[in-house]
Structures are given as structure tokens and as C-alpha cells.
Amino acid sequence: MSPNHKATELLRTKTDIQNWGARRASRKRKYKTTSKHVKDYIVLDFETTGFRAGADRIIQIGALKYINHERVEVLNSFINPNRHIPLTITRLTGITNEMVEWAPTIEQKIDELIEFIGDLTIIAHNASFDMGFLYALDHIEGIQIPEYTVIDTVKLARKTITETPNHKLGTLAKYLQLEHDAHDAIGDCLATAAIYQYCTQ
């Protein structure tokens, strides 16, 4: 199998693997979900070394702060996972071991992320995946992750957008004719924000 074909296969199966990992991680769920629409929120996305929260590690944080649906602040950082990034993940995300070599660890960056989120609602696509990775950090080296309120744009889109064959981020971005830098944390955040705003108009 060619490297490009391997990457294509990984892309095809990523959502299913994410959902499996997210179901496992969400068994000890500390956050609350809501369908209540909010105008002030944080859009959050992680890129990771794999799909198993607690076993795999975050390699990029992307977070956008919206006030009254207007983007006001960005948090974007590579994260050193203190382990080798598999080649399949590099093909998927474009993130190499060299790119994260001098980046902060998640333990060094998590306080900044928590402060950035504040008491705002988190918006994420397939939220249980990202929340699984976030809460996997809870109580590690004294880290305490607050009990956030979360809106999942997958669930929102399923109710609002019925014309698409599925509700993967790339499918929805194409349907809404968005410019989407897939598998980049900020690119995914921008697409997620647009989907949320479309679904709550």
C-alpha cells in the first residue's frame, strides 16, 4: 500500500476511531452537554498522536474565543507530546516531530488554556473526542480541569442539516462551501464555528 493510500485510509476511518475512543473516555465524563444556544463561546480542537484519550497525547491546541458570535481572540500552539509522532499522524495533520521539538508540553500550557476558556461554553465537533483528551489531564501533576458546559456541533448538525450523507467536519464544510484547512486545529475550529453559527441562525 502506498503512503498516500495509507493516509487516505486513515482519513476515511478517523471519525469511527475517534468515536470509539471518545466513548471510552466519556465514561467518567465531568462536563455537561447542552443544546442551549449561546452567543459567547470557545471553539476548541486538538490534534493528537492517536485516537485514544489517556493513552495518546495532544500535539496541537486550537481555540477561538467568540463574543456575540464575533471572533475576538485566538490560542494556537503546538505541543510537545514527549513521544514520537507516528508517520500516519504526520501525513494526516502535517505536524512533524521537528515542529514540536521545542514546543511546550501540555502540562506547561494547560493553565493558559483553562484561563483562555474561562467560564464560557465550549463548542467542538465530535466533542466527546476533544473532551476526552482534555479530561484525561485531570489530576495529572495537580492539574484540575473545571466542569465545562459543552455543545457538540455533530449533534446540532444532525438536527439542522439533513441533506448530507454524514456529519463529518469535512462533509459539512464542503456542504457549506467553507474554506477548510482540515486536520489543523485552527482550521477545524474555524469550520466548527461556521457550522455552529449556521445551525443557530
SERO-4910 file (N, C-alpha, C, O; in steps of 0.05 Angstrom, whole numbers):
BEGIN
 pado doro    nc1    nc2    nc3   cac1   cac2   cac3    cc1    cc2    cc3    oc1    oc2    oc3
  Met    A     17    -24      0      0      0      0     18     25      0     36     27     16
  Ser    A     12     43    -18     28     68    -20     24     85      4      3     84     17
  Pro    A     43    103     11     40    121     34     15    139     31      1    143     51
  Asn    A     10    148      7    -13    165      3    -39    150      7    -59    161     19
  His    A    -39    125     -1    -63    108      2    -68    103     32    -91    102     41
  Lys    A    -46     98     47    -48     94     76    -60    118     89    -77    116    107
  Ala    A    -51    142     81    -62    166     93    -91    170     87   -107    178    104
  Thr    A    -99    163     62   -127    164     54   -144    145     71   -166    152     79
  Glu    A   -134    121     75   -148    102     91   -151    111    120   -172    108    132
  Leu    A   -130    124    130   -132    135    158   -152    157    160   -168    158    179
  Leu    A   -153    174    140   -173    195    139   -201    184    138   -220    194    152
  Arg    A   -205    162    123   -231    150    120   -241    138    146   -265    140    152
  Thr    A   -223    127    161   -231    113    186   -228    130    211   -236    122    233
  Lys    A   -217    155    208   -211    171    232   -235    176    250   -234    173    274
  Thr    A   -257    183    237   -281    190    253   -291    166    269   -298    169    293
  Asp    A   -291    142    257   -300    118    271   -282    113    295   -291    106    317
  Ile    A   -256    115    291   -237    110    313   -240    131    334   -239    125    358
  Gln    A   -244    156    327   -248    178    346   -272    172    363   -272    175    387
  Asn    A   -294    163    350   -319    158    365   -315    136    385   -325    137    407
  Trp    A   -300    115    377   -294     93    396   -278    103    419   -284     96    442
  Gly    A   -257    118    414   -241    129    435   -256    148    453   -252    149    477
  Ala    A   -273    164    441   -289    183    456   -309    170    474   -313    179    496
  Arg    A   -321    148    465   -340    133    482   -326    122    506   -337    124    528
  Arg    A   -302    112    503   -287    102    526   -279    124    545   -282    121    569
  Ala    A   -270    147    534   -261    169    551   -284    182    565   -280    193    587
  Ser    A   -308    181    554   -330    196    565   -345    181    587   -364    190    599
  Arg    A   -335    156    593   -348    141    614   -347    155    641   -365    153    658
  Lys    A   -325    170    646   -322    185    670   -325    215    664   -309    232    672
  Arg    A   -346    221    650   -350    249    640   -354    268    662   -371    264    680
  Lys    A   -339    290    662   -341    310    682   -355    335    672   -364    352    687
  Tyr    A   -358    337    646   -370    361    634   -400    357    629   -410    334    630
  Lys    A   -414    379    625   -443    378    619   -447    385    590   -434    402    579
  Thr    A   -466    372    577   -473    378    550   -499    394    550   -516    392    568
  Thr    A   -502    411    530   -526    427    527   -532    432    498   -515    430    481
  Ser    A   -558    437    492   -566    445    465   -575    474    465   -584    484    445
  Lys    A   -572    487    488   -579    515    490   -560    532    474   -536    530    477
  His    A   -571    550    457   -554    566    440   -541    589    457   -555    602    473
  Val    A   -516    594    452   -502    616    466   -489    634    445   -483    625    423
  Lys    A   -484    659    452   -471    678    434   -442    682    441   -426    692    424
  Asp    A   -434    675    465   -406    677    474   -396    649    480   -408    635    495
  Tyr    A   -374    642    468   -365    614    470   -335    611    461   -323    629    449
  Ile    A   -325    587    467   -298    579    458   -301    556    439   -315    536    445
  Val    A   -289    558    416   -288    535    397   -261    521    401   -240    534    400
  Leu    A   -262    495    406   -238    480    414   -233    456    396   -251    442    389
  Asp    A   -207    452    390   -199    428    375   -171    421    382   -153    438    385
  Phe    A   -166    395    385   -139    384    389   -131    367    366   -147    352    354
  Glu    A   -105    368    359    -93    347    342    -76    330    361    -65    340    381
  Thr    A    -75    304    356    -64    285    375    -47    264    362    -47    261    337
  Thr    A    -31    250    378    -14    229    368    -29    204    359    -19    187    346
  Gly    A    -54    202    367    -71    179    361    -99    185    371   -106    209    375
  Phe    A   -115    165    373   -144    169    378   -154    160    405   -178    159    411
  Arg    A   -135    152    423   -142    141    449   -136    161    471   -113    164    479
  Ala    A   -157    175    481   -153    194    503   -142    179    527   -151    158    535
  Gly    A   -121    191    539   -108    179    562    -84    163    555    -65    161    570
  Ala    A    -84    151    530    -61    136    521    -45    153    501    -20    153    502
  Asp    A    -59    167    483    -46    184    464    -44    213    475    -56    219    495
  Arg    A    -29    230    461    -23    256    471    -30    278    452    -31    274    428
  Ile    A    -36    302    463    -42    325    447    -17    336    434      4    338    447
  Ile    A    -19    344    408      4    356    394     -2    384    384     16    398    375
  Gln    A    -27    392    384    -34    419    377    -60    427    391    -79    412    391
  Ile    A    -60    451    403    -84    463    414    -93    485    395    -78    502    387
  Gly    A   -119    484    388   -131    507    374   -156    515    389   -173    499    395
  Ala    A   -157    541    395   -181    551    410   -187    580    400   -169    596    397
  Leu    A   -212    585    394   -221    611    386   -242    622    405   -260    607    413
  Lys    A   -240    647    413   -259    659    431   -278    677    415   -269    694    400
  Tyr    A   -304    672    418   -325    688    404   -342    702    425   -351    690    444
  Ile    A   -345    728    421   -364    744    437   -385    755    418   -378    769    399
  Asn    A   -410    749    424   -432    757    406   -427    747    378   -432    761    358
  His    A   -417    723    376   -411    709    350   -388    722    335   -383    715    312
  Glu    A   -374    741    347   -351    753    333   -325    742    345   -322    742    370
  Arg    A   -307    733    328   -281    723    338   -264    745    350   -258    765    336
  Val    A   -256    743    375   -241    764    388   -213    756    397   -196    773    402
  Glu    A   -208    729    398   -182    720    408   -176    692    398   -194    676    394
  Val    A   -150    686    394   -141    660    384   -120    649    403   -102    664    411
  Leu    A   -122    624    408   -100    609    422    -92    586    404   -108    568    398
  Asn    A    -68    586    395    -58    566    376    -30    558    384    -12    575    385
  Ser    A    -25    533    391      1    525    400      7    496    393    -10    478    397
  Phe    A     31    491    382     40    463    381     47    454    409     54    470    426
  Ile    A     45    428    414     50    417    440     70    393    436     67    376    419
  Asn    A     91    393    453    110    371    453     98    348    468     93    350    492
  Pro    A     92    326    455     79    303    468     98    286    484     90    267    498
  Asn    A    124    292    482    145    276    495    144    247    486    150    228    501
  Arg    A    137    244    461    138    218    448    138    222    418    133    244    408
  His    A    144    201    404    147    202    374    119    205    362    100    191    370
  Ile    A    116    223    343     91    226    328     92    206    305    110    207    288
  Pro    A     73    187    303     73    167    282     71    181    254     59    202    251
  Leu    A     84    168    235     84    179    208     56    182    197     50    201    182
  Thr    A     38    164    204     10    166    194     -3    192    204    -19    204    190
  Ile    A      3    200    229     -8    224    240      4    249    227    -10    268    222
  Thr    A     30    247    221     43    270    207     31    273    179     26    296    170
  Arg    A     25    251    166     12    253    139    -16    265    142    -25    279    124
  Leu    A    -29    259    163    -57    268    168    -57    298    175    -74    313    165
  Thr    A    -40    306    193    -41    333    205    -20    352    194    -23    376    196
  Gly    A      1    341    182     24    358    173     43    365    196     62    380    191
  Ile    A     37    355    220     54    362    243     76    341    246     71    317    248
  Thr    A    101    350    246    124    333    247    137    333    275    131    351    291
  Asn    A    154    314    280    168    313    306    185    338    309    188    349    332
  Glu    A    197    348    287    214    372    288    198    396    296    208    414    310
  Met    A    173    398    287    156    421    293    149    424    322    144    446    332
  Val    A    148    401    337    140    402    365    164    399    384    160    400    409
  Glu    A    188    396    373    211    390    390    216    411    412    222    404    434
  Trp    A    212    436    405    217    458    424    191    471    434    192    492    447
  Ala    A    169    458    428    143    468    438    139    462    467    152    444    478
  Pro    A    121    476    481    115    470    509    101    443    511     88    434    492
  Thr    A    103    431    534     87    407    539     58    415    547     54    439    553
  Ile    A     40    396    546     13    403    554     11    412    583     -5    429    590
  Glu    A     28    400    600     29    408    628     37    438    631     28    451    650
  Gln    A     54    447    613     63    475    613     42    494    601     43    518    606
  Lys    A     24    484    585      5    501    570    -23    500    581    -39    517    574
  Ile    A    -30    479    597    -58    475    604    -69    498    620    -93    505    617
  Asp    A    -54    511    638    -64    533    654    -72    556    635    -93    570    640
  Glu    A    -57    561    614    -64    582    595    -90    576    581   -106    594    576
  Leu    A    -93    551    574   -118    543    560   -142    546    579   -163    556    571
  Ile    A   -139    537    604   -161    540    623   -169    569    628   -192    576    629
  Glu    A   -148    586    630   -153    615    633   -167    626    608   -185    643    610
  Phe    A   -158    617    584   -170    626    559   -200    619    557   -216    635    549
  Ile    A   -206    595    566   -235    586    565   -251    601    585   -274    609    580
  Gly    A   -240    606    609   -256    619    630   -281    604    636   -280    580    640
  Asp    A   -303    618    638   -329    605    645   -347    603    620   -371    600    622
  Leu    A   -335    605    596   -350    604    572   -357    575    564   -343    556    572
  Thr    A   -379    572    549   -386    546    538   -366    538    516   -357    555    501
  Ile    A   -360    512    515   -342    502    494   -359    490    472   -378    476    476
  Ile    A   -351    497    447   -363    486    423   -342    468    410   -319    477    406
  Ala    A   -349    444    403   -330    426    390   -345    407    372   -368    401    376
  His    A   -331    397    351   -344    378    332   -335    350    340   -311    344    342
  Asn    A   -355    333    345   -349    307    358   -336    312    385   -314    303    391
  Ala    A   -350    328    401   -339    339    426   -328    319    445   -308    325    459
  Ser    A   -340    295    446   -330    276    466   -301    268    461   -287    260    479
  Phe    A   -292    270    436   -264    264    430   -246    284    443   -227    277    458
  Asp    A   -251    310    437   -233    331    448   -236    333    479   -216    337    493
  Met    A   -261    329    489   -264    330    518   -251    306    531   -241    308    554
  Gly    A   -250    283    518   -236    260    529   -207    266    533   -196    258    553
  Phe    A   -195    279    513   -166    286    516   -162    308    537   -142    307    552
  Leu    A   -181    327    539   -178    347    559   -180    336    587   -164    342    604
  Tyr    A   -200    320    592   -205    309    619   -186    286    626   -184    279    649
  Ala    A   -172    275    606   -151    256    612   -128    269    628   -113    255    641
  Leu    A   -127    295    626   -106    310    641   -114    316    670    -97    324    686
  Asp    A   -140    312    676   -149    318    703   -134    303    724   -132    278    723
  His    A   -124    317    744   -110    306    767    -82    295    760    -69    282    777
  Ile    A    -72    301    736    -44    294    730    -27    318    739    -32    340    731
  Glu    A     -7    312    755     12    333    765     -4    357    776      4    380    772
  Gly    A    -25    351    791    -40    373    804    -59    388    786    -72    407    795
  Ile    A    -61    380    760    -79    394    742   -108    389    749   -116    366    755
  Gln    A   -124    410    750   -153    406    754   -168    419    731   -167    444    728
  Ile    A   -183    403    717   -199    413    694   -227    420    704   -240    403    716
  Pro    A   -236    445    700   -262    453    710   -285    436    697   -280    423    677
  Glu    A   -308    438    708   -332    424    696   -344    443    676   -359    462    683
  Tyr    A   -337    439    650   -346    456    629   -374    448    619   -383    426    623
  Thr    A   -387    467    606   -411    462    591   -404    461    561   -389    479    551
  Val    A   -413    441    547   -403    435    520   -427    431    501   -447    419    507
  Ile    A   -423    443    477   -442    439    455   -428    424    433   -406    432    424
  Asp    A   -439    402    424   -427    385    402   -441    392    376   -465    389    372
  Thr    A   -425    403    357   -437    411    331   -445    387    314   -460    390    295
  Val    A   -435    363    320   -444    339    306   -474    335    312   -490    332    294
  Lys    A   -481    336    338   -509    333    346   -527    355    335   -549    351    326
  Leu    A   -516    380    336   -530    403    326   -536    400    296   -558    405    286
  Ala    A   -515    392    281   -517    390    252   -537    368    244   -550    370    223
  Arg    A   -537    346    259   -556    324    252   -585    333    253   -601    323    237
  Lys    A   -591    352    270   -618    363    272   -624    384    250   -647    387    242
  Thr    A   -603    398    242   -607    421    224   -601    415    195   -615    425    177
  Ile    A   -580    400    190   -571    395    162   -577    365    156   -563    347    165
  Thr    A   -597    361    140   -606    334    134   -599    325    106   -605    302     98
  Glu    A   -587    343     91   -581    337     62   -555    322     58   -550    312     36
  Thr    A   -537    321     78   -511    310     74   -511    280     81   -527    271     97
  Pro    A   -493    264     68   -492    235     73   -483    228    101   -489    207    112
  Asn    A   -467    246    113   -458    242    141   -453    270    152   -457    291    139
  His    A   -444    271    177   -439    297    190   -411    300    199   -406    313    220
  Lys    A   -393    289    184   -364    293    189   -358    323    183   -371    336    168
  Leu    A   -337    332    196   -330    361    193   -324    368    164   -334    388    154
  Gly    A   -309    351    150   -303    357    122   -327    357    104   -329    374     86
  Thr    A   -346    339    109   -370    337     94   -387    363     97   -397    374     78
  Leu    A   -390    371    122   -406    395    128   -392    420    117   -406    438    107
  Ala    A   -366    421    120   -351    444    109   -355    447     79   -358    469     68
  Lys    A   -355    424     65   -359    424     36   -388    432     30   -392    448     11
  Tyr    A   -407    422     45   -435    429     41   -439    460     44   -455    472     29
  Leu    A   -426    471     64   -429    500     69   -410    517     53   -409    541     56
  Gln    A   -394    504     36   -375    517     18   -355    534     34   -349    557     28
  Leu    A   -345    522     55   -325    535     72   -297    529     62   -291    507     52
  Glu    A   -279    548     66   -250    542     62   -241    528     88   -242    539    109
  His    A   -233    503     85   -228    486    108   -200    474    107   -194    458     90
  Asp    A   -183    483    125   -156    471    128   -159    447    147   -155    450    171
  Ala    A   -165    424    135   -172    400    151   -148    390    167   -126    391    158
  His    A   -154    381    192   -135    368    209   -113    388    218    -91    379    225
  Asp    A   -119    413    216   -104    434    230   -123    444    252   -146    449    246
  Ala    A   -113    446    276   -132    453    298   -147    479    294   -171    480    299
  Ile    A   -133    499    284   -147    525    279   -165    523    255   -187    534    255
  Gly    A   -156    509    234   -174    505    211   -199    491    218   -221    498    209
  Asp    A   -197    470    235   -221    456    245   -238    473    262   -263    471    261
  Cys    A   -226    490    279   -241    508    296   -258    528    279   -281    533    285
  Leu    A   -245    539    258   -259    558    241   -283    545    228   -305    557    226
  Ala    A   -280    520    218   -302    506    205   -324    500    226   -347    502    220
  Thr    A   -316    492    250   -335    485    271   -351    510    279   -375    508    282
  Ala    A   -337    533    281   -352    558    287   -372    565    266   -394    573    273
  Ala    A   -365    561    241   -383    568    219   -407    549    219   -430    558    214
  Ile    A   -402    523    225   -424    504    227   -443    511    250   -467    511    247
  Tyr    A   -431    518    273   -448    526    296   -465    550    290   -489    551    296
  Gln    A   -453    570    278   -467    595    271   -489    589    250   -511    601    252
  Tyr    A   -484    572    231   -504    565    211   -528    551    224   -551    556    218
  Cys    A   -521    533    243   -542    516    255   -559    532    276   -580    523    284
  Thr    A   -549    555    284   -563    570    305   -574    597    295   -581    614    311
  Gln    A   -574    601    269   -584    626    257   -613    629    264   -625    649    256
***
